[in-house]
């Protein structure tokens, strides 16, 4: 997996926690970050645990590059 990725940690029950993070990534983070999404796989990491817990942690990995 070559290239640069930004990793977002999601804390909260699924699927609501992930849905909220995805929304914030595109409405808040990308517009103000100086980065843009690039080609490559977007990854979601779900470790073992209680996905209904408010403390459940997962990750979203998005391939990015600096805006030109």
Buried (B, 14 or more C-beta within 10 A) or exposed (E): EEEEBBEBEBEBBBEEBBEEBBEEBEEEBBEEEEBEBEEBEEEBEEEEEEBEEEEBBBBBBBBBEEEE
